Amino acid sequence: MSYEEVKQANQLFVGTKQATRAVQLGKADKVIIANDADPRLTIKVASLCTKAGVEVDYVESMKLLGKACGIEVGAAVVAIVIE
């Protein structure tokens, strides 16, 4: 499950801008997107991942994704970094 992958990851890029940057730099192994995030924010990241060949997975909510990252607020997008 993506939630567990996020919790166990060594390095994360949290947020739409940081995750986009990780994909552009070729550092992202996988991108996790919250289903309840604003599509206007997430569609660009998802499209970029498709073009770059980066796997995209979805989780139920921003709150759950934020909790998995160890932050108190919700997160729309998280990139798991290649080690």
NORHU-V430330 format. One record per run of one state. SS is the DSSP state (H for helix, E for strand, - for the rest). FROM is the first residue (numbers start at 0). TO is the last residue. If there is no record, write none. Layout:
BEGIN
[[SS/FROM/TO] [SS/FROM/TO]]
END
This chain:
BEGIN
[[-/0/0] [H/1/7] [-/8/10] [E/11/13] [-/14/14] [H/15/23] [-/24/26] [E/27/33] [-/34/37] [H/38/51] [-/52/53] [E/54/58] [-/59/60] [H/61/68] [-/69/75] [E/76/80] [-/81/82]]
END
